[in-house]
Every structure is written in C-alpha cells, then in structure tokens.
C-alpha cells in the first residue's frame, strides 16, 4: 500500500536528510560535491524553497528548508557560484 503524500505547508521549517544505502560513498572527490551544488542551484531556481543551511558529507546530506508561497522570493546561502 503506498504512503499518503506528506503535507508541506508554506512557512514551516523542515530538516531534510538523505543517506546512501549501506553507508556507501556518494561523493568521492571535490567534483562530486561541485556537481551536487550545481544541481542544487538549478533546483533552487525552479522551486520556491528557502534554504537556510545545508551540509554535504561523503555518504549523506542535510538541509534546513522552508517551503514558500507562490511569488515569495527565496533566500539562504549564496548558490551563485
């Protein structure tokens, strides 16, 4: 039976985490981290989500985010690199 969709009301902060299966390494070299940040920048341009902080480690990552209402401009770390 599929899980019901979760509600993500605008204005609520969330701690988001994703871990690799069996503690496998996701990011092996600097270029892997840079590629992750490029994808993060693209997603941030398309999705109304305020990113307060994030931390990327070899086998997982964490984010502190806040969904926004339509038309509200995002803020957070400088992702313009």
Backbone bond lengths (Angstrom), bond angles and torsions (degrees), N, CA, C in turn:
res aa  C-N    CA-C-N  psi(-1)  N-CA   C-N-CA  omega(-1)  CA-C   N-CA-C  phi
1 X - - - 1.442 - - 1.531 108.26 -
2 X 1.334 118.06 127.86 1.463 120.05 -178.58 1.529 111.09 -70.94
3 X 1.314 114.27 152.42 1.456 120.82 177.72 1.527 109.62 -76.11
4 X 1.309 116.99 144.51 1.463 120.88 176.95 1.528 109.43 -68.96
5 X 1.333 117.90 145.83 1.467 120.40 177.75 1.528 110.99 -59.56
6 X 1.323 115.14 143.48 1.461 120.22 177.79 1.521 110.08 -86.10
7 X 1.302 115.45 145.12 1.457 120.65 175.23 1.520 109.01 -85.12
8 X 1.317 116.26 138.32 1.468 122.22 177.21 1.519 107.99 -128.70
9 X 1.325 117.17 76.42 1.465 118.67 -176.91 1.526 112.02 -65.25
10 X 1.333 115.18 140.48 1.464 120.39 177.99 1.522 108.92 -59.76
11 X 1.318 115.05 142.32 1.457 120.49 177.78 1.513 114.29 94.13
12 X 1.328 118.80 -10.76 1.457 122.30 179.02 1.520 109.41 -95.40
13 X 1.335 117.18 133.31 1.469 120.82 177.75 1.521 109.94 -86.16
14 X 1.335 115.12 144.72 1.458 121.46 -179.96 1.524 110.12 -132.38
15 X 1.317 115.76 144.17 1.465 122.48 169.20 1.521 105.65 -98.37
16 X 1.323 116.37 118.61 1.460 122.21 -177.02 1.519 107.88 -113.33
17 X 1.328 116.24 134.37 1.460 120.82 -179.20 1.521 108.97 -137.69
18 X 1.319 116.13 147.73 1.455 121.61 174.60 1.520 107.60 -141.35
19 X 1.310 116.43 125.09 1.467 122.21 -179.60 1.519 110.11 -114.04
20 X 1.316 115.44 149.17 1.461 120.90 175.97 1.524 109.93 -73.16
21 X 1.303 116.30 153.52 1.454 122.26 176.70 1.521 108.85 -67.41
22 X 1.318 116.78 136.77 1.470 123.35 175.80 1.524 112.88 54.49
23 X 1.327 116.56 29.66 1.467 122.55 179.18 1.523 113.76 58.30
24 X 1.331 115.14 27.91 1.465 119.15 176.98 1.516 109.97 -67.10
25 X 1.313 116.65 155.77 1.458 121.90 -179.23 1.523 110.07 -80.93
26 X 1.325 115.75 126.37 1.464 122.06 176.26 1.525 111.17 -90.53
27 X 1.325 115.59 -39.42 1.462 122.19 -174.89 1.520 108.29 -119.55
28 X 1.336 116.28 110.09 1.455 120.29 -176.47 1.520 113.25 -98.38
29 X 1.335 117.11 -28.43 1.461 119.91 -177.09 1.519 109.48 -140.69
30 X 1.313 116.70 169.24 1.460 122.35 -176.79 1.528 112.22 -55.45
31 X 1.324 117.32 -37.26 1.463 121.28 -179.42 1.530 111.62 -62.13
32 X 1.327 117.52 -31.08 1.468 121.23 178.09 1.530 110.66 -65.96
33 X 1.324 116.33 -42.76 1.468 120.53 177.81 1.527 110.33 -65.12
34 X 1.322 116.75 -41.22 1.460 121.36 179.65 1.530 111.25 -63.99
35 X 1.335 116.99 -39.70 1.467 120.83 177.50 1.536 110.21 -64.51
36 X 1.326 116.74 -40.72 1.467 121.04 177.47 1.524 110.19 -60.22
37 X 1.320 117.45 -43.57 1.465 120.77 179.93 1.535 111.95 -67.99
38 X 1.326 117.69 -31.99 1.473 119.55 175.29 1.530 110.63 -65.49
39 X 1.312 116.84 -43.40 1.467 120.94 178.10 1.532 109.71 -65.60
40 X 1.316 116.57 -40.44 1.466 120.72 177.04 1.523 110.65 -59.32
41 X 1.320 117.90 -43.19 1.462 121.98 179.50 1.528 110.57 -62.16
42 X 1.334 117.74 -44.53 1.467 120.95 178.23 1.523 111.82 -61.73
43 X 1.321 116.15 -43.41 1.467 120.03 179.30 1.528 110.35 -65.13
44 X 1.323 116.81 -40.40 1.466 121.43 -179.05 1.528 111.30 -63.61
45 X 1.330 117.52 -31.56 1.462 121.43 177.50 1.526 111.93 -71.36
46 X 1.327 117.73 -26.28 1.464 121.81 -174.48 1.524 114.19 -99.14
47 X 1.330 117.43 -26.35 1.462 121.40 -172.49 1.526 109.76 -113.32
48 X 1.340 117.75 129.76 1.467 120.14 179.17 1.523 111.21 -73.83
49 X 1.315 116.09 87.87 1.457 122.40 -174.21 1.520 109.23 -141.98
50 X 1.303 116.54 122.13 1.464 120.81 176.14 1.529 107.28 -83.90
51 X 1.315 117.10 123.39 1.464 122.73 178.93 1.515 107.27 -103.44
52 X 1.336 116.74 111.55 1.459 120.53 -179.34 1.519 111.60 -83.68
53 X 1.318 116.59 -39.29 1.467 120.46 -178.37 1.524 108.65 -161.75
54 X 1.309 114.65 154.88 1.458 119.22 171.70 1.517 109.36 -151.14
55 X 1.325 114.49 156.51 1.462 121.54 -179.68 1.526 106.95 -142.28
56 X 1.319 116.15 125.75 1.458 121.26 -178.83 1.525 108.28 -114.78
57 X 1.329 116.09 124.45 1.456 122.34 -179.80 1.522 109.13 -119.62
58 X 1.320 118.50 169.18 1.468 119.64 -174.56 1.523 115.82 -53.85
59 X 1.343 118.28 -34.49 1.463 118.68 -176.49 1.528 114.70 -120.67
60 X 1.335 117.83 6.38 1.463 119.87 176.68 1.520 110.80 -167.23
61 X 1.350 114.49 171.80 1.465 119.86 176.75 1.518 110.33 -143.07
62 X 1.339 114.42 157.07 1.462 123.26 178.06 1.521 108.96 -127.72
63 X 1.320 116.67 147.46 1.462 123.16 172.65 1.526 108.26 -136.84
64 X 1.317 116.20 148.94 1.460 122.59 165.92 1.520 104.06 -117.16
65 X 1.338 115.70 114.91 1.465 121.12 -172.64 1.528 110.70 -131.77
66 X 1.330 113.57 164.34 1.458 120.99 176.87 1.522 108.17 -141.94
67 X 1.351 118.44 112.42 1.462 120.21 174.93 1.523 109.81 -59.58
68 X 1.320 115.64 148.23 1.457 120.57 -177.33 1.514 111.14 -120.25
69 X 1.305 114.80 162.35 1.453 119.78 175.68 1.516 108.89 -79.76
70 X 1.309 116.22 158.06 1.458 121.05 -179.56 1.526 110.45 -58.40
71 X 1.319 116.36 132.69 1.454 121.33 179.32 1.511 114.28 92.42
72 X 1.339 118.25 -15.49 1.464 121.46 178.25 1.523 108.43 -79.44
73 X 1.316 117.88 130.51 1.455 121.82 -177.07 1.518 110.18 -81.88
74 X 1.342 116.74 137.59 1.450 122.65 179.50 1.513 112.45 -73.24
75 X 1.313 115.54 159.16 1.449 121.47 174.01 1.517 107.58 -147.52
76 X 1.298 115.89 175.06 1.450 120.96 -179.97 1.498 109.09 136.23
77 X 1.337 118.43 -149.96 1.453 120.81 -176.67 1.520 112.27 -61.96
78 X 1.303 116.19 152.48 1.463 121.36 178.75 1.520 108.78 -73.94
79 X 1.331 116.81 110.70 1.464 121.78 -178.48 1.525 110.77 -105.01
80 X 1.315 117.51 20.44 1.463 121.17 -174.43 1.517 113.49 -85.55
81 X 1.322 119.21 0.76 1.479 121.93 -179.40 1.508 111.59 -62.92
